[in-house]
């Protein structure tokens, strides 16, 4: 299982989301590789779940994985709810 977080530049915001995802999957007992990158690189990387804010999430559709679109990159509860849903669709929880 690979979760890839993408943002425009692949730096601060995607790293922050990645760290929050790590906390969530640990709490849920799910093992997954989690990384972050810029949008351009994300288009060439395969992942089971792609995570991005709503301004770029549409550009992740069609890459082969589930896409999680976040309204707010700092809303931990939104991330947790949407990640749980995505993991459920993959049969991991």
C-alpha positions as CSV (number, residue, x, y, z in Angstrom):
1,X,0.0,0.0,0.0
2,X,1.4,3.4,-1.0
3,X,-0.1,6.8,-0.1
4,X,1.3,9.7,-2.0
5,X,0.6,13.3,-1.0
6,X,1.0,15.9,-3.7
7,X,1.1,19.7,-3.6
8,X,2.2,22.4,-6.0
9,X,5.8,22.5,-4.9
10,X,6.2,19.3,-3.0
11,X,7.5,21.0,0.1
12,X,5.8,22.2,3.3
13,X,2.1,21.5,2.9
14,X,2.5,18.0,1.5
15,X,5.1,17.2,4.2
16,X,2.7,18.4,6.9
17,X,-0.1,16.2,5.4
18,X,2.2,13.3,5.2
19,X,3.1,13.5,8.9
20,X,-0.6,13.7,9.8
21,X,-1.3,10.6,7.6
22,X,1.5,8.7,9.4
23,X,-0.2,9.5,12.7
24,X,-3.6,8.4,11.4
25,X,-2.5,5.1,9.9
26,X,-0.5,4.2,13.0
27,X,-3.6,4.8,15.1
28,X,-5.6,2.6,12.7
29,X,-3.0,-0.1,12.6
30,X,-2.6,0.2,8.9
31,X,0.8,-0.4,7.3
32,X,1.6,1.8,4.3
33,X,4.4,3.6,2.6
34,X,3.7,7.3,2.8
35,X,5.6,10.0,0.9
36,X,5.1,13.5,-0.5
37,X,6.0,15.1,-3.8
38,X,5.2,18.0,-6.2
39,X,2.3,17.6,-8.6
40,X,4.4,17.1,-11.7
41,X,6.3,14.2,-10.1
42,X,3.1,12.7,-8.7
43,X,1.8,12.2,-12.2
44,X,4.6,9.7,-12.9
45,X,4.5,7.9,-9.6
46,X,2.2,4.9,-8.9
47,X,0.2,5.0,-5.6
48,X,-2.8,3.3,-4.2
49,X,-4.1,6.5,-2.7
50,X,-3.3,10.1,-3.8
51,X,-3.9,12.9,-1.5
52,X,-4.1,16.6,-2.5
53,X,-5.9,19.8,-1.7
54,X,-9.0,20.5,-3.9
55,X,-7.1,22.9,-6.1
56,X,-4.9,20.1,-7.4
57,X,-6.9,16.9,-6.7
58,X,-8.6,16.9,-10.1
59,X,-5.2,16.6,-11.7
60,X,-4.5,13.4,-9.7
61,X,-7.6,11.6,-11.2
62,X,-6.8,9.0,-13.7
63,X,-3.4,8.1,-12.3
64,X,-4.6,4.7,-11.2
65,X,-5.3,5.2,-7.5
66,X,-8.0,6.5,-5.2
67,X,-7.9,10.3,-4.9
68,X,-8.6,12.1,-1.7
69,X,-9.4,15.8,-2.1
70,X,-9.0,18.0,0.9
71,X,-10.8,21.2,1.5
72,X,-8.3,22.2,4.1
73,X,-4.8,21.0,4.5
74,X,-4.8,21.8,8.2
75,X,-8.1,20.1,9.2
76,X,-6.9,16.9,10.8
77,X,-10.5,15.6,11.3
78,X,-11.3,16.0,7.6
79,X,-8.1,14.2,6.6
80,X,-8.8,11.4,9.1
81,X,-12.4,10.9,7.8
82,X,-11.5,10.9,4.2
83,X,-8.4,8.7,4.7
84,X,-10.5,6.2,6.6
85,X,-13.0,6.2,3.7
86,X,-10.2,5.7,1.2
87,X,-8.7,2.9,3.2
88,X,-12.1,1.3,3.6
89,X,-12.5,1.3,-0.2
90,X,-9.2,-0.5,-0.5
91,X,-10.4,-3.1,2.1
92,X,-7.7,-2.1,4.6
93,X,-10.0,-1.2,7.5
